[in-house]
Amino acid sequence: MASHNKLLHEGVPGSSGHSLAWEVMVVLACGLGIWLVMMVFFVGVVV
């Protein structure tokens, strides 16, 4: 797991701040995806 994170960090160009912003974007994208799935499921159950 640690080696995968290290590879991910090395694969991101720029400084550590850029990699941090990349991590934040990934977390937000995952959260948004989960929220969308929940909304679709909720609408499917109600309708």
N, C-alpha and C positions, 0 to 999 in steps of 0.2 A: 504494500500500500504506500509506504513511504517512498519507495523507488518510483512509483507511478506519479506521485505528487512532484517529486524532484524532476522527472522528465517533463511534466506539464509546465513547471516553472521555467525550465530551460528552453522549452519550445516557444514560450511567449517572448516576443522581442521587447526591448526597452528596459527600463529600470524596474525595481521591485514594486514601486508604486503602480506601474502599469499592470503588473501581474496581479496586484491586489484589486485594482479596478476590474480586471478580467474576472477574478473570482467573484466579486460582487455582482457582475453582470450575469454570471452563470447561476448564482444563487437566486437572483431575481427572476431569471428565465425559468428555472425549475419551479419556483413558487407560483409564477404566473401560469405555467403549464398545469400544475396541480389544481389551481383555482379554476381554470377553464374546464378541466375534466370534471370537477365537482359540480360546476354550473350546468354542464351538459347532462350529467347524470340527474341532477335535481329537476331540470326542465323535462327530461325524458320520463321521470317518475310522475311529475305533476300532470303533464300533457298526455 
